[in-house]
Amino acid sequence: MTALFRRHLILITLAAASLGASAQSPDWKKVRIGIEGAYPPFSEVGTDGKLKGFDIDMTLALCAEMKADCTLVQQEWDGMIPALQARKFDAIISSMAITPERQKQVNFSDKYYNTPPAFIGKAGAVKDITPASLKGKKIAVQRSTSHDRYVSAMYKDSEIVRYAKQDDVFLDLVSGRVDATLCDSVAGSLGFLKKPAGKGFAVLGTPPDDVAFFGTGSGIAARKTDTALVEKFNAAIKAVRASGQYKKIQDKYFDFDVYGKAQ
């Protein structure tokens, strides 16, 4: 190999490396966001066919802060992470808990809210929520959630019934097909208990605060390689909280601090 040929080869290699680095480092002026759209009051489809809810408003506020053109992509919950990895979208803003198990698959932003889980069922149906009290009972959960993993691990003598959507869980709870559900306490309260269908139902109890199952709050998920995008979201979360915009969005849906304790 001549010296001239080696020099040309080195230049070509460096140029290719530069192009590869550029392709892997987008400026994130356009971002596709995965949203479930079946988890009120965080996300749902309105009568006009448009997505609405806390997650939607937060997405719009964060994207505006980032000066990014964001496209919302509706996706069923149990396919969220696979769709992210398949590049159907670039980030997930869909009330996804930051758990150790998920952190092995995706890169999370800081939390943008944190609410505890709760068991919901017929008022007075059980004396407590211990595995012994719920033995033989049908516990409904949304598939592939932290709630699903928790009851699967802790309630071995109960029948776990899994659903694609939390709304479908509430329908079967009312019809008597299942005895209880473990879900987000806010989604359970505002999405069911405070509605006419929730009459006669109540919070049966709350499980221990187990980070291994329930995580440290809900965050924005991105692919492991997209650290720059996560940093942009972190900066945007801090900015909308500091400006008071976060509180304005929060107060539209909740009468309490949905963010939880400061990190």
VOMILO-475569 format. One record per atom (N, C-alpha, C): residue in one letter; y, z, x. Coordinates in steps of 0.1 Angstrom, whole numbers, plus 5000, padded with zeros to 4 digits. Layout:
// residues N
AYZX ...
END
This chain:
// residues 263
M498850005009 M500050005000 M501250005009 T502149905007 T503349905015 T504350005011 A505250035021 A506350135018 A507250095006 L507549965005 L508349914994 L507649924981 F506349894981 F505549914968 F505550054964 R505350144974 R505250294971 R506550334965 R507650284970 R509050324965 R509250274951 H508850154948 H508950104935 H508050184925 L506850224929 L505950294921 L506550434918 I507150494928 I507850624926 I508950614916 L509750514917 L510850494908 L510450464893 I509350384892 I508750364879 I508250494873 T507550574881 T507050704876 T508150794872 L509250804880 L510350894876 L510950844863 A511150714862 A511750664849 A510950694837 A509550674839 A508650704828 A508750854824 A508750944834 A508851084832 A510151124824 S511251054828 S512551074822 S512551034807 L511950924805 L511850874791 L510950964783 G509851014789 G508951104782 G509651234778 A510451294788 A511151414785 A512151394774 S512851274774 S513851244764 S513151244750 A511951174750 A511251164737 A510851294732 Q510551394741 Q510051524737 Q511151624734 S512451584737 S513551674735 S514551614725 P514251604713 P515151554703 P516451644701 D517451584697 D518751664695 D518751734682 W517651714673 W517551784661 W518751774651 K519251654651 K520351614642 K519751584628 K518451544628 K517751524616 K516451614616 V516251694606 V515151784606 V514451774592 R513151764592 R512351764580 R511851904577 I512051954566 I511652094563 I510552094552 G509452164555 G508352184545 G508652304536 I508652274523 I508852374512 I507752374502 E507352494497 E506252494487 E506752444473 G507752514468 G508352484455 G507552544444 A506752644446 A505952704435 A505852854437 Y507052914442 Y507053054446 Y508353124442 P508753124429 P509953174424 P510053324427 P511253384431 P512553314431 P512853254444 F511853244453 F512153184467 F512153034467 S511252974460 S511252824458 S510552784445 E511152694438 E510552644426 E511152504422 V510552434414 V511152314409 V511852334395 G513152304395 G513852324382 G513552224372 T514152244360 T513852154349 T514452014352 D515352004362 D515851874366 D515051804376 G513851874380 G513051814390 G513451844404 K514451914406 K514951944420 K514452084424 L514252094437 L513952224443 L515052324443 K514752454440 K515852554439 K515152684444 G516052784447 G515552914450 G516252964463 F515953084467 F516453154479 F516153074491 D514853034493 D514452954505 D515252824506 I515552764494 I516252634494 I517652654498 D518352754493 D519752784496 D519852824511 M518952904516 M518952934530 M518752814539 T517852724535 T517652604543 T518952524544 L519652504532 L520852424532 L521952494541 A522052624540 A523052694548 A522752684563 L521452704566 L521152694581 L521352554586 C520952454578 C521152314583 C522552284584 A523452334575 A524852304576 A525452374589 E524952494592 E525352564604 E524952494617 M523752434616 M523252354627 M523852214628 K524552174618 K525152034617 K523951934617 A522951974610 A521751884609 A521551824595 D521151704595 D520751634582 D519351674579 C519151754569 C517751804566 C517151744554 T515951704555 T515151654543 T514151754539 L514051784526 L513051874521 L511851804517 V510651844522 V509351784519 V508551884512 Q508151864500 Q507351954492 Q505851944497 Q505252064499 Q503852074504 Q503152194498 E501952174493 E501152284489 E500952384500 W500852514496 W500952624506 W499752614516 D498552594511 D497452604520 D497352484530 G498152384529 G498252274538 G499452274547 M500252384546 M501552394553 M501452374568 I500652454575 I500552454589 I499852324594 P498752274588 P498152154591 P499152034590 A500052034580 A501051924578 A502051934588 L502452054593 L503452074603 L502852014616 Q501652054619 Q500952004632 Q500751844631 A500651794619 A500451644618 A501751574617 R502851654619 R504251594620 R504751534607 K504251594596 K504751554583 K506151604581 F506451714587 F507751774588 F507851854601 D509051904604 D509351964617 D509452114616 A509652174604 A509752314603 A509252364589 I508852484588 I508452544575 I509452654571 I510152634560 I510952744555 I510452774541 S509352854540 S508652874528 S508053014527 S508853114530 S508453254529 S507153284537 M507053224549 M505853244557 M506053364566 A505053464564 A505153584571 A504753564586 I505553634595 I505353614609 I504153714613 T502953664613 T501753744616 T501253704630 P500553794636 P499853764649 P498953644649 E498253624638 E497253514636 E498053384636 R499153374628 R499853254627 R500653224640 Q501053324647 Q501753304660 Q500953234671 K499653234669 K498753164678 K498853014675 Q499252974663 Q499252834659 Q500652774660 V501652854656 V503052804655 V504052894662 N505252844664 N506352914670 N507252964659 F507553084658 F508453144647 F509853174652 S510753154643 S512153204645 S512153354642 D513353414644 D513453554639 D513253554624 K513053674619 K512853674604 K514153644597 Y514053584585 Y515253564577 Y515153654564 Y514053714561 Y513953824551 Y512653894553 N512554014547 N511354094548 N511154174536 T510154154528 T509854224516 T508354264516 P508054384511 P506654434511 P505754374501 P504454384503 P503454334493 P503254444482 A502654404471 A502354504460 A501154444452 F500354544447 F499254514438 F499854514424 I499554414415 I500054414402 I498954394392 G498954464381 G497854454371 G498354514358 K497454534349 K497754604336 K498154744339 A499254784333 A499754924335 A498655024331 G498355114341 G497355214338 G495955174339 A495655054344 A494255004344 A493455074354 V494055114366 V493255184376 V494155304380 K493455404386 K494155524390 K494855504403 D494355424412 D495055394424 D494455254429 I494955214441 I494555084447 I493555094458 T492855204459 T491855214469 T490655114467 P489955084477 P488754994475 P487755044465 A487655174464 A486755244455 A487155214441 S488455234438 S489055214425 S488955064420 L489054974429 L488954834426 L487654774429 K486654854431 K485254804433 K484754734420 G484254614422 G483754534410 G484854454403 K486154484406 K487254414400 K487554274406 K488154194398 K488554064403 K490054064408 I490154054421 I491554054427 I491953904430 A493053864424 A493553734426 A494553724437 V494553624445 V495553604456 V495753454457 Q496953424463 Q497253284467 Q496453254480 R495753144480 R494953104491 R495653094505 S495053144515 S495553124529 S496853204532 T497053304524 T498253394526 T497853524533 S498753604538 S498453724544 S497853824534 H498153804521 H497553884510 H496053854509 D495753724510 D494353674510 D493553744521 R494153734533 R493453794544 R493253944543 Y494254014538 Y494154154536 Y493054204527 V493054144515 V492054184505 V490654144509 S490554024516 S489253984520 S488654074531 A489554134539 A489054234549 A488854374544 M489654414534 M489654554530 M488954584517 Y488754484509 Y488154504495 Y486854424494 K485854474502 K484554404503 K483754404490 D483954514482 D483254524470 D483954474458 S485054404460 S485754344449 S485454194450 E485654124438 E485553974438 E486953914441 I487053844452 I488353784455 I488453644449 V489453624441 V489653494434 V490853424440 R490653304446 R491753244453 R492353124445 Y493753114446 Y494453014439 Y495352934448 A495652814444 A496552724452 A498052774451 K498352824439 K499752874436 K499753014430 Q500753084433 Q500953224428 Q501153214413 D501853114408 D502153104394 D500853094386 D499753024392 D498453014385 D497753154385 V498053234395 V497553374395 V498053444383 F499353444381 F499953514370 F499453464356 L499153344355 L498653284342 L497253344339 D496353354349 D495053414348 D495053564346 L496053624352 L496253774350 L496553804336 V497453724330 V497753744315 V496553714306 S495753614310 S494653574301 S493453674303 G493553754313 G492453854315 G491353804324 R491453684330 R490453624339 R490353704352 V491453764356 V491353854368 V492053984364 D491754084373 D492154224370 D493454264377 A493654204388 A494854244396 A495254134406 T496454144411 T496754044422 T497554124433 L497354074445 L498154124456 L499154014460 C500454044459 C501453934462 C502654004468 D503653924471 D504953974475 D505554054464 S506054164467 S506654254456 S507754194448 V508654114455 V509754054449 V509353934440 A508453854446 A507953744438 A507153794426 G506453904427 G505753964416 G506754024405 S507754084410 S508754144401 S509554044393 L510253964401 L511153864395 L510453744389 G509353704395 G508653594391 G507653614379 F507353744377 F506353784366 F506753904358 L506854024364 L507054144357 L508354144348 K509354084353 K510654084345 K510753974336 K509653894334 K509653794325 K508753834313 P508953764301 P508153804289 P506653814291 A506153724300 A504653724302 A504253844309 G505153914316 G504754034324 G504754164316 K505054154303 K505054274295 K503654344295 G503654474297 G502354544298 G501754554312 F502354484321 F501854484335 F502854564344 A502354614355 A503154694364 A502654684378 V503454744387 V502954754401 V501954874401 L500754844406 L499754944406 L499755024419 G500454974429 G500555044442 G500854944453 T501254994465 T501554914476 T500654954488 P500154854495 P499254874506 P500054934518 P499454984528 P500155034540 P500854924547 D501854954554 D502654854562 D501854814574 D500954714573 D500054674584 D500554544590 V501254554602 V501754434608 V500754324611 A499554374614 A498454274617 A498154184606 F498354234593 F498154144581 F499454094576 F500454174574 F501654134567 F502754094576 G502654114589 G503654064598 G504954144599 T505954084604 T507254144606 T508354084598 G508054024587 G509053954579 G508753804578 S509453734570 S509353584569 S510153514578 G509653414585 G510353344595 G510153194593 I510853114601 I510852974601 I509752924611 A508752854607 A507752804616 A508052664622 A507752644634 A507852514640 A506652494650 R506452374655 R505352354664 R505652424677 K504652464684 K504752544697 K505652474707 T505652334707 T506452264717 T507952254713 D508252284701 D509652264696 D510452394698 T510552444710 T511252574712 T512752554710 A513352444713 A514752414711 A515152424696 L514252374688 L514552384673 L514552524668 V513552604673 V513552744669 V514752824674 E515252784686 E516452854691 E517652814682 K517752694678 K518852654669 K518752724655 F517552744650 F517452824638 F517852974640 N517453024651 N517753164654 N519353184655 A519953094661 A521453094662 A522053084648 A521452994640 A522052974627 A521853094618 I520653154619 I520453284611 I521453384614 K521653404627 K522653504631 K524053474626 A524453344627 A525753294622 A525953314607 V524953274599 V525153294584 V525153434580 R524453524588 R524553664585 R525953724589 A526453684600 A527653734605 A528853684597 S528753564591 S529853514583 S529953564569 G528853634565 G528853684551 G528153584541 Q527853464546 Q527153364538 Q525753404533 Y525053474542 Y523753524539 Y523853614526 K524753714526 K524953804515 K525253734502 K526053624503 K526353554491 K525153484485 I524353434494 I523053364489 I522153474483 Q521953584491 Q521153694487 Q521553744473 D522753774471 D523253834459 D523053744447 K522853614449 K522653514438 K521253544432 Y520353604440 Y518953614435 Y518453764434 F519053854443 F518553984444 F519754094442 D519354214438 D520354314437 D520054424448 F519454384459 F519154474470 F519154384483 D519054454494 D519054384507 D517654334510 V517554204508 V516254134510 V515954114525 Y516954124534 Y516754114548 Y515854224554 G516054344549 G515254454554 G515954514566 K515354604573 K515954674585 K516254564595 A517454594602 A517854504613 A516854504624 Q516654384630 Q515754374642 Q516354444654 
END
